[in-house]
Amino acid sequence: MENDTQKNILIRLRRIEGQVRGIQRMIEEESNCAETLNQITAIRAALNRVALIIFENHAHECITRTLDDESGEQNLDDIITMMGRLIK
């Protein structure tokens, strides 16, 4: 994984961590349920984006390996397995 990609992912995860702490405070303060659910939706979207970035990186590496060697079918199976985990 490239350094810039890794930094981007870590920044996103720290932001998500802050959002989760915010939800904890909202629950403790008995905040509006609709606003709390909106924050949960935002966290899900952010996690999905992180997962997609990781998947894209992994798929790119697998496809590159597929073009370079003869274990192409295994690499493609790996991509399909990862995609299945991502869309569950």
Stockholm file with secondary structure:
# STOCKHOLM 1.0

chainA/1-88         MENDTQKNILIRLRRIEGQVRGIQRMIEEESNCAETLNQITAIRAALNRVALIIFENHAHECITRTLDDESGEQNLDDIITMMGRLIK
#=GR chainA/1-88 SS CCHHHHHHHHHHHHHHHHHHHHHHHHHHTTCCHHHHHHHHHHHHHHHHHHHHHHHHHHHHHHHHHHHHSSCHHHHHHHHHHHHHHHHC
#=GC SS_cons        CCHHHHHHHHHHHHHHHHHHHHHHHHHHTTCCHHHHHHHHHHHHHHHHHHHHHHHHHHHHHHHHHHHHSSCHHHHHHHHHHHHHHHHC
//
